[in-house]
Amino acid sequence: MTDALGARRRTLAAAYARLVSPRATGLPNWLVVTWYPALVALLGLVLIALHISGTSSGVNFFTYETGVDPRLVWGSPKPIRGDEWLVQQGWVVSQAQQGFPLINGTFPGGMNSTAVMELPSWDWTALLRPHMWGFLLFGLEVGVAWQWWIPGIALASAAYLLFVTLVPRRPITAAFVATAVFFSPIIQWWYGPNSIWPVAWALLAISMTVWILRDTRRWVRVTWAVVVGWLAATAAIGLYIPFSLPCVLVFVFFFVGTVLRERPWSRERSAVLWKKLAPIVAAGIAAAALIGLFVVTRLDVFAAVGNTVYPGQRSDATGSIYVKDPQLAGLLGAPFGQSFSASSPNVLGANQSESATVILIALFLTPALAWFAVSKWRKNRHIDWVLVTTCLTVIIFLAYMLVPGWDAVARLLLLDRVQPERMRVGFLALTPVAIALVVREIDSMEVTGLKATLRRTLLPAAACAAVAAVLCGYIVFLVRTQDPYVQVVASYWKITTVAIVLCTFLFFFRRSITVAAALLLVAALTIGAGVNPLYRGLYNLNDTRIGQAVLEINRQDRGTWLGVGENPSMAVLMSSGVDAYSGMQPYPSEEMWHDIDPDKSDEDVWNRLAYVRWKFGVGEPVSTAPVADQIITTFDACSEFAQQHVDYVLADSDPPSMECLTSLDEEKQGGTDMAIYAVVPRAG
């Protein structure tokens, strides 16, 4: 019976080997290429059809309603994700109210909906934003789910395709790694198109490079070039350089290593190589042209953003990570990532998003990549340039974060545009690259004898696992001695730590590689799977009683609005699409601020990306910026500004005087009393 069982296992193994057998070019067959992306896409489309996403717009429910939110399917909305549920979704609803225009007319003077902020609009740039098509074609309920899942599908699929491109016989391992990349905490806490597309694009671009150099079929090579060129523009016009640049560097260094690996030293080999690279060059030129057209047609917006006080022209010095993360707790804090939901700020960082990091498996495996590169050189005087350039990428990332004093060089590489703590995303893009390169080396070894096994497999495994153990041990010690409560709320930190160290070790043995990938996925799920909820549709403030009241009053007699108080009044006016002086401005409107501050005495305050909020005061408007991204301005209904420019006031606090105001409506929204007033002429 044992012999029969063994024979059956061998038969199944042989059948599986045939199933995953690569093409003659060494590239994966189409079954291997398609099964995981198809599965992920099917799951995503089902969730889109059910209008389910991970939006935290349900945070609004607790402000405007009481009881249990019927839209919440699982988990809990995260207030920290205000850029998503308050800003992004607020302006998306405003766009829908106005018919998805290029210029959103809420602020006096308008706001370009396609630059700085990514909003759906009937503009040619919509072709470059596939994540926005759902809003334009199917409305808000489908659109919010479409926007959520399309970039996620792209990221998971890109990580998988990269892995099987480099290691075509391991689709199960690739699926585990790709899913772990998706659930990485830095993705989940920063979840949004402009943070996901750069990573997805870099991984797809690396895959494209390998396919175009190996596959002889023209249609395959052209298809890769078109898709990656198009998505290059998609990632670029998201305009989030701190995430884009590290990912671009990952691709560039891999591309250089791959080209050098072709040994284009002779004229003949160089000519052949450039012929192969023609689709990549063409895709790059086309993407650059699209990006250039986008920039040229929005120069006024970019000039306005560049001239702001915040964010302005950011520039960070090398080694400045110690300012925000002096003990590197945030960088190394992945084992305790579960604590972000219950304990913030803590030793890991100022808030959940700033604390969110990456499982640094690429860093842990770098000694092995260097080991393999040196071994190949010693054996046959052959330089494996891909291994070398991957190691260089890690070194550059670490040097920028940790080593001060080389700012001039960093500026040449544009690294100064990346806050050092954001450089962590580069390690995420490197995760499937580093694992695939290690697995490829292990699978290619023909190890015979105990001595060869120790030298070629066990020693690099032990070295990398030791790096992982030391760095994980350091963060455990730091948390235990400085913020022990983090250990309490991160109840699974032991499982996560063991899984990270053990998977690092097991990636170096053929029979345990899939187990190692599964352990990596366990660690990622433990840290990142519970970050975002599952939510049906979105909470639309226009469906609330106060939202309906605003729209009805404005329909009867259109006017200009202003919200006084905390975020609720601002948020309602943002979503309503009415003309208003309240909202989140990505850049200041000259017309709006000329109305508020005609002599520009407060320009240093309002010339920034910020929430524009108001509070009751006396006299003409006076603006302050209590934090970098908030502008709070005083409002007096009897002031010249109010008398000339404001028709209605929505307030969630009582005015000190009803002079120049008359009450139109009052609504109790959850625990908040909100009132609408009309501005009337002052006496005399």
C-alpha positions in Angstrom: 0.0 0.0 0.0 2.9 2.3 0.8 4.4 1.6 -2.7 1.0 2.4 -4.3 0.7 5.6 -2.4 4.2 6.6 -3.4 3.5 5.8 -7.0 0.3 7.9 -6.9 2.2 10.8 -5.4 4.8 10.6 -8.1 2.1 10.5 -10.8 0.5 13.6 -9.3 3.8 15.4 -9.0 4.6 14.6 -12.7 1.2 15.8 -13.8 1.6 19.1 -11.8 5.1 19.5 -13.3 3.6 19.2 -16.8 0.9 21.7 -15.8 3.3 24.4 -14.7 6.0 23.6 -17.3 7.3 26.8 -18.8 7.5 27.6 -22.5 10.7 27.0 -24.4 11.6 30.6 -23.8 11.6 30.0 -20.0 8.5 32.1 -19.6 5.4 30.7 -17.8 2.7 29.1 -19.8 -0.7 30.8 -20.2 -2.4 28.7 -17.6 0.2 29.7 -15.0 0.0 33.4 -16.1 -3.8 33.7 -16.0 -5.3 31.6 -13.2 -4.5 33.8 -10.2 -5.2 37.2 -11.9 -8.5 35.7 -13.2 -9.4 34.5 -9.7 -8.6 37.8 -8.1 -10.5 39.7 -10.9 -13.6 37.5 -10.4 -13.6 38.1 -6.7 -13.2 41.8 -7.2 -16.0 42.0 -9.8 -18.3 40.1 -7.4 -17.6 42.6 -4.7 -18.1 45.5 -7.1 -21.4 44.0 -8.2 -22.5 43.8 -4.6 -21.3 47.5 -4.1 -18.9 46.3 -1.4 -15.6 48.1 -0.8 -13.3 49.0 2.0 -14.3 52.6 2.3 -14.4 54.2 5.8 -17.2 56.6 4.8 -19.2 54.9 7.5 -17.4 57.1 10.0 -20.0 59.7 9.0 -22.8 57.5 10.3 -21.7 57.9 13.9 -21.8 61.7 13.4 -25.1 62.0 11.6 -27.1 59.0 12.8 -27.7 56.7 15.8 -27.9 52.9 16.1 -26.3 50.3 13.9 -25.0 51.2 10.5 -26.9 48.9 8.0 -24.3 49.4 5.4 -21.4 48.0 7.5 -20.8 44.4 6.5 -17.7 43.6 8.5 -15.0 45.4 10.5 -15.1 49.0 11.5 -14.5 52.3 9.6 -11.2 54.0 10.5 -11.3 57.8 11.4 -7.6 58.1 10.5 -8.5 57.6 6.8 -10.0 61.0 6.6 -8.3 61.7 3.3 -10.5 58.9 1.9 -13.9 59.2 3.7 -14.0 62.9 4.3 -12.0 64.5 1.4 -12.0 62.0 -1.5 -15.5 60.7 -1.1 -16.8 64.2 -0.2 -15.5 65.7 -3.4 -16.6 62.7 -5.5 -20.2 63.2 -4.3 -19.8 66.9 -5.1 -18.6 66.0 -8.6 -21.7 63.7 -9.1 -24.0 66.5 -8.0 -22.4 68.8 -10.6 -22.3 66.2 -13.4 -18.6 65.3 -13.2 -17.2 68.5 -14.6 -13.5 69.3 -15.2 -13.7 72.3 -13.0 -15.6 71.7 -9.7 -17.5 74.9 -9.0 -17.9 74.6 -5.2 -15.2 77.1 -4.3 -15.6 80.5 -5.9 -13.2 80.4 -8.9 -13.5 76.7 -9.1 -11.0 73.8 -8.6 -9.5 71.5 -11.3 -10.8 68.0 -10.5 -8.1 66.2 -12.3 -4.9 67.7 -10.8 -3.6 67.1 -7.3 -6.9 65.4 -6.3 -8.1 62.4 -8.4 -11.8 62.9 -9.0 -14.0 61.5 -11.7 -14.7 63.9 -14.5 -15.7 63.9 -18.2 -12.2 64.8 -19.3 -9.7 63.0 -21.6 -7.6 62.2 -18.5 -10.4 59.7 -17.5 -8.9 57.4 -20.1 -5.8 57.2 -17.9 -7.7 56.5 -14.7 -9.4 53.1 -15.0 -10.3 53.2 -11.3 -12.6 56.2 -11.9 -14.7 54.6 -14.7 -17.2 53.1 -12.3 -18.4 56.5 -11.1 -18.8 57.8 -14.7 -20.5 54.7 -16.1 -22.5 53.3 -13.2 -22.9 55.9 -10.5 -21.7 56.4 -6.9 -22.7 53.0 -5.4 -20.8 51.0 -7.9 -18.2 53.6 -8.4 -16.9 53.6 -4.9 -16.4 49.8 -5.0 -14.9 50.0 -8.5 -12.4 52.6 -7.3 -11.5 50.5 -4.4 -10.9 47.1 -6.0 -9.5 47.9 -9.5 -6.1 49.1 -8.2 -6.0 46.3 -5.7 -6.7 43.7 -8.4 -3.9 45.3 -10.4 -1.4 45.2 -7.5 -2.0 41.5 -6.6 -1.9 40.5 -10.2 1.2 42.5 -10.9 3.1 40.9 -7.9 2.0 37.4 -9.0 3.0 38.0 -12.7 6.4 39.3 -11.6 7.0 36.2 -9.5 6.0 33.6 -12.1 7.9 35.5 -14.8 11.1 34.9 -12.8 10.1 31.6 -11.3 7.5 30.0 -13.7 7.2 26.6 -11.9 5.9 28.0 -8.6 2.4 29.6 -9.2 1.2 28.6 -5.7 4.1 30.3 -4.0 3.6 33.3 -6.3 -0.1 33.5 -5.2 0.8 33.5 -1.5 3.5 36.2 -2.0 1.2 38.4 -4.2 -1.6 38.2 -1.6 0.8 39.1 1.2 1.9 42.1 -0.9 -1.7 43.3 -1.1 -2.3 42.9 2.7 1.0 44.7 3.5 0.2 47.3 6.2 1.6 50.2 4.2 -0.9 49.4 1.5 -3.9 48.9 3.8 -3.4 52.0 5.8 -2.5 54.2 2.8 -5.0 52.5 0.6 -5.9 54.6 -2.5 -5.2 54.7 -6.2 -2.2 57.1 -5.9 -0.5 54.8 -3.4 -1.2 51.5 -5.1 -0.7 52.2 -8.8 3.0 53.1 -8.5 3.8 49.7 -6.8 1.6 47.8 -9.3 3.2 49.6 -12.3 6.8 48.9 -11.1 6.1 45.2 -10.8 4.4 45.0 -14.1 7.2 47.0 -15.8 9.7 44.6 -14.4 7.7 41.7 -15.8 7.4 43.5 -19.1 11.2 43.9 -19.4 11.7 40.1 -19.0 8.9 39.2 -21.4 10.0 41.6 -24.1 13.6 40.4 -24.0 12.6 36.7 -24.1 9.3 36.3 -26.1 9.7 36.4 -29.8 6.0 36.9 -30.6 5.4 40.5 -31.7 1.8 40.7 -30.4 2.8 39.6 -26.9 5.6 42.2 -26.7 3.5 45.0 -28.1 0.6 44.2 -25.7 3.0 44.3 -22.7 4.4 47.6 -23.9 0.9 49.2 -24.4 -0.4 48.1 -21.1 2.6 49.1 -19.1 3.0 52.4 -21.0 -0.7 53.3 -20.3 -0.4 52.4 -16.6 2.8 54.5 -16.4 0.7 57.5 -17.2 -2.0 56.3 -14.7 0.6 56.0 -11.9 2.3 59.3 -12.8 -0.8 61.5 -12.9 -1.7 60.3 -9.4 1.0 62.8 -8.5 2.1 61.2 -5.2 5.9 61.4 -5.7 6.8 60.0 -2.2 5.3 56.6 -3.3 6.0 56.9 -7.0 9.8 57.6 -7.0 10.9 54.6 -4.8 8.9 52.3 -7.1 10.4 53.9 -10.2 13.9 53.3 -8.8 13.1 49.6 -8.2 12.1 49.2 -11.8 15.0 51.3 -13.2 17.7 49.3 -11.3 16.1 46.0 -12.3 15.9 47.2 -15.9 19.5 48.2 -15.9 20.6 44.9 -14.4 18.5 42.9 -16.9 20.0 44.9 -19.8 23.6 44.4 -18.6 22.8 40.7 -18.1 22.4 40.5 -21.9 26.1 41.4 -22.2 25.6 44.0 -24.9 29.3 44.6 -25.2 29.7 43.9 -28.9 28.0 45.8 -31.7 26.1 42.8 -32.9 24.7 42.0 -29.4 23.9 45.7 -28.8 21.9 45.9 -32.1 19.9 42.8 -31.2 19.2 44.1 -27.7 18.0 47.5 -28.9 15.7 45.8 -31.4 14.2 43.8 -28.5 13.9 46.9 -26.4 12.1 48.9 -29.1 8.6 48.3 -27.6 9.8 49.5 -24.2 11.3 52.6 -25.7 8.1 53.3 -27.7 6.0 52.8 -24.6 8.2 55.1 -22.6 8.0 57.8 -25.2 4.2 57.5 -25.5 3.8 57.6 -21.7 6.0 60.6 -21.4 4.0 62.4 -24.1 0.7 61.7 -22.2 2.2 62.9 -18.9 3.7 65.9 -20.6 0.3 66.8 -22.1 -1.3 66.4 -18.7 1.2 68.7 -17.1 1.2 71.4 -19.9 -2.6 71.6 -19.8 -2.5 72.2 -16.0 0.5 74.4 -15.6 -1.5 77.0 -13.7 -2.6 74.4 -11.1 1.0 73.0 -10.6 2.3 76.6 -10.3 -0.3 77.3 -7.6 0.6 74.1 -5.7 4.4 74.7 -6.0 3.9 78.2 -4.6 2.0 77.1 -1.5 3.4 77.4 2.0 2.4 73.7 2.5 3.2 71.4 0.9 5.1 73.7 -1.5 8.4 72.4 -2.8 9.2 69.7 -0.3 12.9 68.7 0.1 14.1 66.2 2.7 17.7 65.8 3.8 19.5 62.4 3.7 19.4 60.6 7.0 16.5 62.7 8.3 14.4 59.6 9.2 15.8 60.1 12.8 13.7 63.3 13.1 10.3 61.4 13.1 11.6 57.8 13.8 14.7 58.3 15.9 14.8 54.6 17.1 13.6 53.2 13.8 10.6 51.7 15.6 8.3 52.7 12.7 10.6 51.2 10.1 11.0 47.9 11.9 7.6 47.7 13.6 5.7 45.3 11.3 5.5 42.5 14.0 3.4 44.9 16.1 1.3 46.3 13.2 -1.8 44.9 14.7 -1.5 47.6 17.5 -2.3 50.4 15.1 -6.0 49.9 15.4 -6.1 50.2 19.2 -3.0 52.2 20.3 -2.0 55.3 18.5 0.2 57.3 18.9 2.7 54.9 20.4 6.3 54.0 20.1 5.8 53.0 16.5 4.7 56.5 15.3 2.5 59.5 15.6 -0.6 57.8 14.0 -1.5 54.6 12.2 -0.7 55.7 8.7 2.7 57.1 9.7 3.4 54.0 11.6 2.4 51.6 8.8 5.4 49.8 7.4 6.4 46.8 5.4 7.4 43.3 6.3 11.1 43.9 5.5 11.6 40.5 3.8 13.5 42.2 1.0 16.0 43.6 3.5 16.3 40.3 5.3 17.1 38.5 2.0 19.6 41.0 0.7 22.7 39.2 2.3 21.7 36.1 0.3 21.4 38.1 -2.9 24.9 39.4 -2.3 26.1 35.9 -1.4 24.8 34.4 -4.6 26.3 37.2 -6.7 29.7 36.7 -5.1 29.5 32.9 -5.5 28.7 33.2 -9.2 31.7 35.6 -9.7 34.0 33.3 -7.8 32.8 30.2 -9.7 33.0 31.4 -13.3 33.9 35.1 -13.2 30.3 35.9 -14.3 28.5 39.0 -12.9 24.8 38.5 -12.3 23.8 42.1 -12.8 20.2 41.6 -11.6 21.4 40.4 -8.2 23.9 43.3 -8.1 21.4 46.0 -9.0 18.8 44.7 -6.6 21.3 44.8 -3.8 22.2 48.4 -4.8 18.6 49.4 -4.7 18.4 48.2 -1.1 21.6 50.0 -0.2 20.4 53.3 -1.8 17.1 53.1 0.1 18.9 52.4 3.4 21.5 55.1 2.8 18.9 57.8 2.0 17.0 57.0 5.2 19.9 56.4 7.6 23.1 58.1 6.3 23.3 61.9 6.3 25.6 64.1 4.3 25.1 63.2 0.7 22.2 65.6 -0.1 23.7 66.7 -3.5 23.7 63.2 -4.9 20.3 62.5 -3.4 18.8 65.5 -5.2 20.2 64.3 -8.5 18.2 61.1 -8.0 15.2 63.2 -6.8 15.3 61.3 -3.6 14.8 64.5 -1.6 11.2 64.6 -2.8 10.5 61.5 -0.7 10.0 61.7 3.0 12.4 59.1 4.5 9.6 57.2 6.2 7.7 56.9 2.8 10.7 55.2 1.4 9.4 52.0 3.0 7.1 51.5 0.0 10.3 50.7 -2.0 10.8 47.7 0.2 7.3 46.6 -0.6 8.0 46.8 -4.4 11.2 44.8 -3.8 9.4 42.0 -1.8 8.3 39.8 -4.7 11.6 40.6 -6.5 13.9 39.6 -3.7 11.9 36.4 -2.9 11.7 35.4 -6.6 15.5 35.9 -7.1 16.3 33.8 -4.0 13.8 31.0 -5.0 15.2 31.0 -8.6 18.7 30.5 -7.3 17.6 27.7 -4.9 15.6 26.0 -7.6 18.6 26.1 -10.0 21.0 24.5 -7.6 22.2 21.0 -8.0 23.4 20.4 -4.5 25.1 17.1 -3.8 26.5 16.1 -0.4 26.2 17.6 3.1 29.2 20.0 2.6 27.7 21.5 -0.5 24.3 21.9 1.2 25.8 23.7 4.2 27.9 26.0 2.0 25.3 26.8 -0.7 22.0 26.7 1.2 22.2 26.5 5.0 24.7 29.3 5.5 22.9 32.0 3.5 19.6 30.8 5.1 21.1 31.1 8.6 22.6 34.5 7.8 19.3 36.0 6.5 17.3 34.5 9.3 19.8 35.9 11.8 19.3 39.4 10.3 15.5 39.0 10.6 15.8 37.7 14.2 18.1 40.5 15.3 15.9 43.3 13.8 12.7 41.7 15.1 14.3 41.1 18.4 15.3 44.8 18.6 11.8 46.0 18.0 10.4 43.5 20.6 13.0 44.8 23.2 12.1 48.4 22.3 8.4 47.9 22.7 8.7 45.9 25.9 10.9 48.5 27.5 9.3 51.8 26.2 5.7 51.0 25.4 4.6 47.7 26.8 0.9 48.4 26.1 1.7 47.8 22.4 2.4 44.2 23.2 -1.0 43.9 24.9 -3.1 45.3 22.0 -0.9 43.5 19.3 -2.0 40.2 20.8 -0.6 38.1 17.9 2.8 39.7 17.8 4.6 36.4 18.7 2.9 34.6 15.8 3.9 37.4 13.4 7.5 37.6 14.6 8.0 33.8 14.5 6.4 33.7 11.0 8.6 36.4 9.7 11.9 34.9 11.0 10.9 31.3 10.0 9.8 32.2 6.5 13.0 34.0 5.9 14.9 30.8 6.8 12.6 28.4 4.9 12.8 30.3 1.5 16.2 28.6 1.1 15.0 25.0 0.9 13.2 23.7 -2.1 10.6 21.7 -0.3 9.7 24.4 2.2 9.5 27.4 -0.2 5.7 27.2 -0.5 5.5 26.9 3.3 7.7 30.0 3.7 5.4 31.9 1.4 2.3 30.8 3.3 4.0 32.0 6.6 4.7 35.3 5.0 1.0 35.5 4.1 0.0 34.6 7.6 2.1 37.5 8.9 0.7 39.9 6.4 -2.9 38.9 7.2 -2.3 39.2 10.9 -1.1 42.7 10.5 -3.1 44.1 7.6 -6.3 42.1 7.0 -8.4 43.9 9.6 -7.5 47.4 8.7 -10.3 48.4 6.4 -13.9 47.3 6.8 -16.3 45.8 4.2 -18.9 48.5 3.5 -21.8 48.5 1.1 -21.9 51.6 -1.1 -21.0 54.8 0.7 -22.6 57.1 3.3 -23.9 60.0 1.2 -24.3 63.2 3.3 -26.8 64.4 0.7 -29.2 61.7 1.9 -29.2 63.1 5.5 -31.9 65.5 6.7 -29.5 68.4 6.9 -28.1 67.6 3.5 -31.6 67.5 2.0 -32.4 70.8 3.6 -29.3 72.5 2.1 -30.1 71.2 -1.3 -33.8 72.2 -1.1 -33.0 75.8 0.1 -30.4 76.1 -2.6 -32.9 74.9 -5.3 -35.4 77.5 -4.2 -33.0 80.4 -4.2 -29.4 79.6 -5.2 -26.7 81.3 -3.2 -23.2 81.0 -1.7 -22.7 79.0 1.5 -20.3 78.9 4.4 -20.0 76.3 7.1 -19.2 77.3 10.7 -18.0 74.8 13.3 -16.3 71.4 13.1 -16.0 69.0 10.2 -19.7 68.1 9.9 -20.8 71.5 8.5 -17.8 71.6 6.1 -18.4 68.0 5.0 -22.1 68.6 4.2 -21.3 71.6 2.0 -18.4 69.7 0.3 -20.8 66.9 -0.7 -23.7 69.1 -1.7 -22.0 70.6 -4.6 -23.4 74.1 -3.7 -21.3 77.2 -4.1 -19.4 77.4 -0.8 -16.3 78.8 1.0 -15.9 75.5 3.0 -14.1 72.4 2.1 -10.7 70.8 1.5 -8.7 72.9 -0.9 -5.8 71.2 -2.7 -4.6 74.7 -3.7 -6.0 78.1 -3.0 -8.5 79.7 -5.4 -7.4 83.3 -6.1 -11.0 84.4 -6.5 -12.1 82.8 -3.3 -9.3 84.3 -1.2 -9.6 87.7 -2.8 -13.2 87.7 -1.5 -12.0 86.7 2.0 -8.7 88.5 2.3 -8.5 91.2 -0.4 -5.3 92.8 0.9 -3.6 89.3 1.3 -2.6 90.0 4.9 -3.2 86.4 5.8 -1.7 84.9 2.6 1.0 82.9 4.5 -1.9 81.2 6.4 -4.3 80.3 3.6 -1.8 79.6 0.8 -1.7 75.9 1.4 -3.3 72.5 0.9 -5.7 72.5 3.8 -9.2 72.0 5.2 -11.0 75.4 5.1 -13.2 75.8 8.2 -14.8 78.7 9.9 -15.7 79.8 13.5 -17.9 82.7 14.7 -16.0 85.9 15.4 -16.2 89.6 15.2 -15.3 91.8 12.2 -13.6 91.0 8.9 -12.2 87.4 8.5 -9.0 86.6 10.2 -7.3 83.2 9.3 -5.1 81.0 11.4 -3.4 77.6 10.7 -3.3 75.6 14.0 -1.7 72.7 12.1 -0.2 72.6 8.6 -3.3 71.3 6.8 -6.0 73.3 8.5 -7.2 76.9 8.0 -9.7 78.3 10.5 -11.1 81.7 9.6 -13.4 83.9 11.7 -16.9 84.8 10.4 -19.1 87.7 11.3 -22.4 87.9 9.4 -22.3 91.7 9.6 -18.9 92.0 8.1 -18.3 93.4 4.6 -17.2 90.0 3.4 -20.4 88.3 4.6 -22.7 91.0 3.4 -21.2 91.0 -0.1 -20.4 87.3 -0.6 -22.3 85.0 1.7 -26.0 84.1 1.4 -26.4 81.1 3.7 -24.6 79.7 6.8 -24.6 76.1 7.9 -23.5 75.9 11.6 -23.0 73.1 14.1 -22.5 75.7 16.9 -24.7 78.6 18.1 -23.9 82.1 16.8 -22.9 84.6 19.4 -25.5 87.0 18.0 -28.4 86.7 15.5 -27.7 90.2 14.2 -27.5 89.8 10.3 -28.7 86.2 10.5 -32.2 84.7 10.3 -33.0 81.1 11.0 -34.2 78.9 8.1 -34.0 75.4 9.4 -32.7 73.3 12.4 -32.0 69.6 12.3 -30.6 67.1 14.8 -28.2 64.8 13.1 -27.2 62.0 15.5 -25.6 63.8 18.4 -25.1 67.0 16.4 -27.5 70.0 16.3 -27.1 71.8 12.9 -28.8 74.9 11.8 -29.2 76.9 8.5 -29.2 80.6 8.6 -29.7 83.3 5.9 -27.4 86.3 6.0 -29.5 89.5 6.0 -28.5 93.1 5.7 -27.2 94.7 8.9 -29.4 97.4 10.5 -28.9 100.9 9.3 
